Amino acid sequence: MKEIKNISRSRAQESSAAIERLYITMRHLFNRGFYKPMGISGDTLREALLELSPEIYGSIAEEKVELNGLLYVIERLPIGIEECRYINLTSDEGYSKSHFKAIVPPKRKRNCYRIDDEQMNVEITRGRSDIYDILTHLTFIFIESHKIKDRVLIDEEGKISRDWQKLEQAVLQTKKLTQVEKEKAISHAANVLGRTFVEVLDIYDSFGTKEKPDRFLHVIYWLGKLAIEEVLDNNKRTITFSPILRERLGHHIHGEIWATTIKEVLKENKLINRPIHIISANMHSVMNSLFAKHVLGTKFKGKSDFDIFEELSKQGANDVRDKVEAFALQHGMISLPDTSGTNIDVQIFDTAKIDWKKSAFPNAKIGKENPVIIVMDYAFGEQAYETIDELLKPYKKGKEKIFLNVESVSIMGKAGILQGGKGDIMIPSAHINEGTADNYPFENQLTAKMFEGNGIPVFAGPMVTVLGTSLQNKDLLKFFHESTWEVIGLEMEGAYYQKAIQSASKIRKSIPENVKVRYAYYASDNPLETGSTLASGGLGTTGVKPTYLITIKILEQIFNI
């Protein structure tokens, strides 16, 4: 009998197994209906996340508290969640019709409601990816909270360190802290966090809001306080999933309402039988690419198109943005802010109403029928399948059944890059679904060659669709990049879009079989480079040129230029 070799698993394999455990555990806890993150039921999640040690969470596996990761997570969770012992994930269950005021996190579109001092409700209307996102973020902040507890609890009787007492005094006082008081509190906080004074000082203001400039201290105090109470009083934090959420998830309820609304607007405006081009992008790049040059040309005389786009992208440029939008609404644009709960706004452009001489595409060659462009805001993870799958189905009302003539689907998005840096462009040739062997090769109408000569590096090759950006680590990404997969980047929606497009065009035949697809991404981060992960901050104006370059190339193909 052959001797079995002692094969040691690589870090990439261990990381892949950790992601699979996280995924399976989260689904199990969801089906169970509740769990205590820092209790026995949360063990597997914590252990898997610590084994994975994702890049975005920096020093999660070390004793010191991770500050950049904490900021990244706090911006994606509702203000005040650090004070709540009970976090309830719900479906859209009518809280918008109550006296409760919706709290929307700065960097994630989701409605949250503070029910009382101890409970926060978080509405999940964007599918499973939203749940994975929240649970990994919560697991991370709870792990960090116990690091704080370990540094301030001196003995089992509950004696706490002097630094913690001083920090508590600073947080609980009602008047605004003076500069001296603030720096004293930062000094105590630094000791509690295992960080230097200057490290805390550098990130302090990023946590602040207009109403709460000293929010950093508040967040640290409440995370530590609840962790201390978990140990001393056995008063564990609990995450619950509402029965309605568990019943509704996966049934495309919000996606169906969203898609039906779009088709009804197309029908009302006699656009439903025309050639349709769907673009997944933000809510400004198509509109601005079409009209900004004409509307603002005289105001920004002598400036290039990209300079105009950069001006429009600046904070506080509401006046010029409003001018372009007003012009677009007069020239064929229909705006559909979301009411379905998907948080995906839509714009419909009837190109028959565009005065091409007043657009940025005077040479547009429109066929016999003027096309209709549907621009949808970014979907989130698995939600991409739900929304596109519903949108590509025929419109049905009574006995009426209308198949949509979808000529193309174009996806423009942000992604992590594995070679190159922020702002570079990636053109995928296939999407690989992480954690499974599912892969979706396709013929991309966009090529790397089309983008050359614009001063932006361009990469082409397969891309991996990941469960969540917050679950990636270097070992796994290096494997995808350096092995025969030769992956160039990672994003969260590609495989889901392609799965829906393929089933609609090749199996269900609800849209033409020869539908054209276009995918292009610009890099928001490089998770293989320390200091270039998503936690290191946004793109700023670096993202403006690639965003508009991709949008213009998509529109040029639609307009046969």
C-alpha positions in Angstrom: 0.0 0.0 0.0 1.3 3.4 -1.0 2.3 5.7 1.9 0.1 8.7 2.1 2.2 11.9 2.0 1.9 14.4 4.9 0.5 17.2 2.8 0.4 20.6 4.6 -2.3 23.0 3.5 -1.2 26.3 2.0 -2.4 29.6 3.6 -4.6 30.1 0.5 -6.4 26.8 1.1 -6.8 27.6 4.8 -8.2 31.0 3.8 -10.6 29.5 1.3 -11.8 27.0 3.9 -12.3 29.9 6.4 -14.5 31.8 3.9 -16.5 28.7 3.3 -17.0 28.2 7.0 -18.1 31.8 7.5 -20.6 31.5 4.6 -22.1 28.2 5.9 -22.2 29.5 9.5 -23.9 32.7 8.6 -26.6 30.8 6.7 -27.0 28.4 9.6 -27.4 31.2 12.1 -29.9 33.0 9.8 -32.0 29.9 9.6 -31.8 29.5 13.4 -33.1 33.0 13.8 -30.8 34.4 16.5 -27.3 34.1 18.0 -25.0 35.7 20.5 -21.8 36.9 18.6 -19.5 36.6 21.7 -21.2 33.5 23.0 -20.8 29.8 22.0 -23.0 30.3 18.9 -20.7 33.0 17.6 -17.5 30.9 18.1 -17.2 29.6 14.6 -17.7 33.0 13.0 -15.1 34.6 15.2 -12.6 31.9 14.7 -13.0 31.8 11.0 -12.7 35.6 10.7 -9.6 35.6 12.9 -8.1 32.7 10.8 -8.9 34.6 7.6 -7.5 37.9 9.0 -8.9 39.9 6.0 -6.7 42.8 4.7 -9.5 45.4 5.4 -9.5 44.5 9.1 -5.7 45.0 9.4 -4.5 44.0 12.9 -7.7 42.0 13.9 -5.5 39.1 15.0 -3.2 41.2 17.1 -3.8 42.6 20.7 -3.9 46.2 19.7 -7.2 47.6 18.4 -7.4 48.1 14.6 -8.3 51.7 13.8 -8.6 52.0 10.0 -10.7 48.9 9.9 -12.9 50.2 12.7 -13.5 53.5 10.7 -14.3 51.5 7.5 -16.9 49.4 9.4 -18.4 52.3 11.5 -19.1 54.2 8.2 -21.1 51.3 7.0 -23.2 50.8 10.1 -25.8 53.1 11.6 -24.8 55.8 14.0 -25.4 54.6 17.6 -25.1 50.8 16.9 -22.1 50.6 19.2 -24.5 51.4 22.1 -27.0 48.6 21.3 -27.1 45.2 22.9 -29.8 43.9 20.6 -29.4 44.1 16.8 -32.5 43.0 14.9 -32.2 42.4 11.1 -35.6 42.8 9.6 -37.3 43.0 6.2 -39.1 46.2 5.1 -41.8 45.8 7.8 -43.4 49.3 7.7 -41.1 51.3 10.1 -41.0 54.1 7.5 -44.7 54.7 8.4 -43.9 55.1 12.1 -42.5 57.9 14.2 -39.0 56.2 14.1 -36.5 58.2 12.1 -34.5 56.3 9.5 -30.8 56.3 10.2 -28.8 55.7 6.9 -25.1 54.8 7.3 -22.8 57.3 5.4 -21.3 54.6 3.1 -24.2 52.0 2.8 -27.7 52.6 1.6 -29.8 50.8 4.2 -32.5 52.1 6.5 -31.9 51.5 10.2 -34.2 52.4 13.2 -33.2 53.0 16.8 -36.1 51.3 18.6 -34.9 52.1 22.2 -31.7 52.6 24.2 -30.7 48.9 23.7 -32.1 48.0 20.3 -31.2 48.8 16.7 -33.3 47.5 13.7 -31.5 47.1 10.4 -33.6 46.7 7.3 -32.3 44.1 4.8 -33.8 44.6 1.4 -30.8 43.9 -0.8 -30.5 40.2 -0.4 -28.0 37.8 1.3 -24.9 39.8 0.5 -26.2 42.5 2.8 -26.5 40.0 5.6 -23.0 38.7 5.1 -21.7 42.2 5.0 -23.3 43.3 8.2 -22.5 40.1 10.1 -18.8 40.2 9.2 -18.7 43.9 10.2 -20.4 43.2 13.5 -18.2 40.2 14.3 -15.2 42.5 13.7 -16.3 45.3 16.0 -17.3 42.8 18.7 -13.8 41.2 18.5 -12.3 44.6 18.8 -14.6 45.5 21.8 -13.3 42.5 23.7 -9.7 43.7 23.1 -10.6 46.9 24.8 -12.2 45.0 27.6 -9.0 42.9 28.0 -7.0 46.1 28.4 -9.2 47.8 31.0 -10.4 45.0 33.2 -7.8 44.5 35.9 -9.4 41.6 37.8 -12.5 39.3 37.7 -14.3 41.4 40.4 -14.7 44.2 37.9 -11.9 46.6 38.9 -11.1 48.8 35.9 -8.0 50.8 34.9 -7.5 54.5 35.6 -7.4 55.2 31.8 -10.9 53.8 31.4 -12.2 55.8 34.3 -10.8 59.0 32.8 -12.1 58.1 29.3 -15.6 57.5 30.8 -15.5 61.0 32.5 -14.7 62.6 29.1 -17.4 60.7 27.2 -20.2 61.3 29.8 -19.8 65.0 30.2 -22.4 66.9 28.2 -20.5 70.0 27.2 -18.1 70.1 24.2 -14.5 69.1 25.1 -11.8 71.8 25.1 -8.6 71.1 23.1 -6.8 70.3 26.4 -9.6 67.9 27.6 -9.7 66.3 24.1 -5.9 65.6 24.1 -6.1 64.2 27.7 -8.9 61.9 26.6 -7.0 60.8 23.5 -4.0 60.0 25.7 -6.1 57.7 27.9 -7.9 56.2 24.8 -4.5 55.5 23.2 -3.5 53.4 26.3 -6.8 51.6 26.2 -6.4 50.8 22.5 -2.7 49.8 22.6 -2.0 52.6 20.1 0.3 55.7 20.1 -1.1 59.1 20.8 -0.4 60.2 17.3 -2.1 57.2 15.7 -5.3 58.0 17.6 -4.9 61.8 16.8 -4.6 61.1 13.1 -7.9 59.2 12.8 -9.9 61.0 15.5 -11.6 63.6 13.3 -12.6 61.0 10.6 -15.0 59.4 13.1 -16.5 62.8 14.0 -19.8 64.3 12.7 -21.0 67.9 12.8 -23.2 67.1 15.8 -20.6 64.8 17.5 -17.0 65.9 16.8 -15.8 63.7 19.6 -17.6 60.6 18.3 -14.4 58.5 18.3 -14.2 58.5 22.1 -18.0 57.7 22.3 -17.6 54.6 19.9 -14.6 53.3 21.8 -16.3 53.8 25.2 -19.5 52.0 24.3 -17.8 49.1 22.5 -15.7 48.6 25.7 -18.6 49.1 28.1 -20.8 46.5 26.5 -17.9 44.0 26.3 -17.2 44.5 30.0 -20.9 44.0 30.9 -20.9 40.8 28.8 -18.1 39.4 31.0 -19.1 40.7 34.4 -22.9 40.4 34.2 -23.2 37.8 31.5 -25.3 40.3 29.6 -24.5 39.1 26.0 -25.2 41.1 22.9 -27.7 39.3 20.6 -28.3 39.4 16.9 -31.8 38.3 15.7 -33.4 37.8 12.3 -37.0 38.7 12.1 -39.5 35.9 11.0 -40.6 38.1 8.0 -37.0 38.5 6.8 -36.4 34.7 7.0 -39.6 34.1 5.1 -39.0 36.7 2.4 -35.3 36.3 1.7 -34.4 34.8 -1.7 -37.9 35.3 -3.2 -37.0 38.4 -5.3 -39.8 40.4 -3.6 -38.1 43.8 -3.8 -36.5 43.0 -7.2 -39.9 42.1 -8.7 -41.5 45.4 -7.5 -38.5 47.3 -8.8 -38.5 45.7 -12.3 -42.3 45.9 -12.7 -42.2 49.7 -11.9 -39.6 50.2 -14.7 -41.6 48.2 -17.2 -44.8 50.1 -16.4 -43.1 53.4 -17.0 -41.7 52.1 -20.3 -45.3 51.0 -21.3 -46.9 54.4 -20.2 -44.3 56.3 -22.3 -44.7 53.9 -25.3 -41.0 52.8 -25.0 -41.5 49.1 -24.2 -41.2 47.8 -27.8 -38.2 49.8 -28.7 -34.5 48.5 -28.6 -33.4 48.6 -25.0 -29.8 49.0 -23.6 -29.3 48.5 -19.9 -26.4 50.1 -18.1 -25.5 49.5 -14.5 -23.6 52.6 -13.4 -23.9 55.5 -11.0 -26.7 58.1 -11.3 -24.6 60.8 -12.9 -22.0 59.5 -15.4 -24.5 58.7 -18.3 -26.5 61.9 -17.8 -23.3 64.1 -17.6 -21.6 62.3 -20.5 -24.6 63.1 -22.7 -25.4 66.7 -21.7 -22.8 68.3 -19.4 -20.5 69.6 -22.2 -23.4 71.5 -23.9 -25.0 72.8 -20.6 -21.7 74.0 -19.0 -19.5 74.5 -22.0 -19.6 78.3 -21.8 -19.1 78.4 -18.0 -16.0 76.2 -18.2 -14.6 77.6 -21.5 -11.3 76.2 -22.5 -11.5 73.2 -20.1 -11.5 69.6 -21.3 -14.6 67.3 -20.9 -12.8 65.5 -18.0 -12.2 68.8 -16.2 -16.0 69.5 -16.4 -16.7 66.0 -15.1 -14.3 66.6 -12.2 -16.0 69.9 -11.3 -19.4 68.1 -11.3 -18.0 65.4 -9.0 -16.8 67.9 -6.3 -18.6 68.2 -3.0 -20.8 71.2 -3.0 -21.2 71.4 -6.8 -25.0 71.0 -6.5 -25.8 74.1 -8.6 -24.0 72.9 -11.7 -25.3 69.3 -11.2 -28.9 70.6 -10.9 -28.5 72.5 -14.2 -27.4 69.4 -16.1 -30.2 67.3 -14.5 -32.8 70.0 -15.4 -31.6 70.0 -19.0 -31.6 66.1 -19.2 -35.2 66.0 -17.9 -36.3 68.3 -20.7 -34.4 66.1 -23.3 -35.7 62.6 -22.8 -34.6 61.6 -19.3 -37.1 60.1 -16.9 -36.0 59.9 -13.3 -37.2 57.0 -11.1 -36.0 57.3 -7.5 -36.4 53.9 -5.8 -39.6 53.1 -3.8 -39.3 49.2 -3.9 -36.7 48.8 -1.1 -33.9 47.7 -3.4 -32.2 51.1 -3.0 -31.5 51.1 -6.7 -32.5 54.4 -8.4 -33.2 54.3 -12.2 -33.0 56.8 -15.1 -34.6 56.1 -18.5 -33.3 58.0 -21.5 -35.6 58.2 -24.6 -33.0 58.9 -27.3 -35.8 60.1 -29.7 -36.0 63.2 -27.6 -32.2 64.0 -27.5 -31.2 66.8 -29.7 -27.9 65.2 -30.9 -26.4 68.6 -31.8 -26.8 69.6 -28.2 -25.3 66.4 -26.9 -21.7 65.2 -26.6 -22.4 62.7 -29.4 -23.3 64.7 -32.5 -22.1 61.8 -34.8 -24.5 59.2 -33.2 -25.8 56.8 -35.8 -29.2 55.7 -34.7 -30.9 52.9 -36.6 -34.5 52.7 -37.7 -35.8 52.8 -34.1 -34.4 55.2 -31.5 -33.0 53.1 -28.6 -34.0 53.4 -25.0 -31.3 53.5 -22.3 -32.1 52.2 -18.8 -29.5 53.3 -16.3 -29.6 51.5 -12.9 -27.6 52.4 -9.8 -25.2 49.8 -8.4 -26.6 46.6 -7.1 -25.0 44.9 -4.0 -23.6 41.4 -4.4 -26.3 38.7 -4.9 -28.8 41.5 -5.4 -27.4 41.9 -8.9 -29.0 38.5 -9.9 -32.3 39.4 -8.3 -32.7 42.7 -10.1 -31.4 41.8 -13.6 -33.2 38.5 -13.5 -36.5 40.3 -12.8 -35.8 43.1 -15.3 -35.2 40.7 -18.2 -38.4 38.8 -17.7 -41.3 39.7 -20.1 -43.8 42.4 -19.0 -47.1 40.7 -18.0 -50.4 42.3 -17.2 -53.6 40.2 -17.5 -53.3 38.3 -20.8 -50.8 40.8 -22.2 -47.2 39.5 -22.4 -44.4 41.7 -23.9 -40.9 40.5 -24.4 -38.3 43.2 -24.1 -35.9 43.8 -27.0 -32.8 44.1 -24.9 -29.9 44.6 -27.3 -27.1 45.1 -24.7 -26.3 45.0 -21.0 -23.4 47.0 -19.8 -21.8 46.9 -16.3 -19.5 49.6 -15.1 -18.3 49.3 -11.5 -15.6 49.6 -8.9 -13.4 46.7 -8.1 -10.2 45.7 -6.3 -7.2 45.3 -8.6 -4.4 42.7 -8.1 -1.8 44.4 -10.3 -1.6 48.1 -10.7 -3.2 50.7 -8.5 -6.3 52.9 -7.7 -8.0 54.4 -10.8 -6.7 51.8 -13.2 -9.1 50.0 -15.6 -10.0 46.3 -15.7 -11.7 44.5 -18.7 -12.9 41.0 -17.6 -13.0 38.1 -20.0 -14.8 35.8 -17.4 -16.2 35.9 -13.9 -15.3 33.2 -11.4 -17.5 32.7 -8.4 -15.4 32.5 -5.2 -15.9 29.5 -3.0 -17.4 27.4 -5.9 -16.1 26.2 -9.3 -18.8 28.3 -11.0 -17.3 30.3 -13.9 -18.9 32.5 -16.5 -16.8 33.2 -19.7 -18.4 35.7 -22.1 -17.5 37.7 -25.1 -16.9 41.2 -23.8 -17.7 44.0 -26.4 -15.2 46.2 -24.6 -11.5 45.4 -25.1 -8.4 46.7 -23.4 -7.2 48.2 -26.7 -10.2 50.6 -26.7 -8.9 52.3 -23.6 -5.2 52.6 -24.5 -3.7 56.0 -25.0 -5.7 57.8 -22.3 -3.0 57.8 -19.6 -4.7 55.1 -17.6 -3.2 51.6 -17.2 -5.6 48.9 -18.5 -5.6 45.2 -17.6 -7.6 42.3 -19.2 -8.3 38.8 -17.9 -10.6 36.9 -15.6 -12.1 38.5 -12.5 -13.3 36.8 -9.3 -16.8 37.6 -7.8 -16.3 37.5 -4.0 -18.7 37.0 -1.2 -17.8 40.3 0.4 -14.9 42.7 0.0 -14.4 42.5 3.8 -13.5 38.8 3.5 -10.4 39.0 1.4 -6.9 38.2 2.4 -3.6 38.4 0.6 -2.9 34.7 0.5 -6.1 33.8 -1.3 -5.9 36.8 -3.7 -2.2 36.0 -4.5 -3.3 32.4 -5.3 -6.0 33.7 -7.7 -3.6 36.1 -9.3 -0.4 34.0 -9.6 -2.0 30.6 -10.4 -3.3 29.6 -13.8 -6.5 31.4 -13.0 -4.5 34.6 -13.6 -7.2 36.8 -12.1 -6.8 40.5 -12.5 -9.3 41.8 -9.9 -12.1 41.1 -7.6 -15.7 42.5 -7.3 -19.0 41.5 -5.9 -21.6 41.4 -8.7 -20.2 40.2 -12.0 -21.0 36.5 -11.8 -24.5 37.2 -10.6 -25.2 39.6 -13.5 -23.8 37.1 -16.0 -25.8 34.2 -14.5 -29.1 36.2 -15.0 -28.1 37.4 -18.6 -27.2 33.8 -19.7 -30.4 32.2 -18.3 -32.6 34.9 -19.9 -30.9 34.8 -23.3 -29.8 31.2 -23.7 -32.4 29.2 -21.7 -35.6 31.2 -21.0 -35.3 33.0 -24.4 -37.0 36.1 -22.8 -34.4 38.4 -24.4 -32.6 38.1 -27.8 -30.0 35.3 -27.8 -27.4 37.6 -29.3 -27.6 40.2 -26.5 -24.3 42.1 -26.3 -22.5 42.3 -22.9 -20.0 44.9 -21.8 -18.1 44.8 -18.5 -15.5 47.3 -17.3 -14.3 48.2 -13.8 -12.0 50.9 -12.4 -9.9 50.1 -9.4 -11.0 51.4 -6.0 -8.1 49.7 -4.1 -5.4 47.1 -4.4 -5.9 44.6 -1.5 -2.4 43.1 -2.1 -0.7 46.4 -1.2 -0.6 47.4 2.4 -2.0 51.0 2.6 -4.0 50.6 -0.6 -6.9 48.6 0.7 -10.5 50.0 0.9 -9.8 50.9 4.6 -7.2 53.4 3.4 -9.8 55.8 2.2 -11.8 56.7 -1.0 -10.6 57.4 -4.5 -11.3 61.2 -4.4 -11.1 62.6 -7.9 -8.9 59.7 -9.1 -12.0 57.8 -10.0 -13.5 60.5 -12.2 -11.5 59.9 -15.4 -11.9 56.1 -15.5 -15.6 56.4 -14.6 -16.3 58.7 -17.5 -13.9 57.0 -19.9 -15.8 53.7 -19.4 -19.2 55.4 -19.7 -18.3 57.2 -22.9 -16.9 53.9 -24.5 -20.2 52.2 -23.6 -22.3 55.0 -25.1 -20.2 55.2 -28.3 -21.0 51.5 -28.9 -24.7 52.0 -28.3 -24.7 55.0 -30.7 -22.6 53.1 -33.3 -19.8 55.7 -33.2 
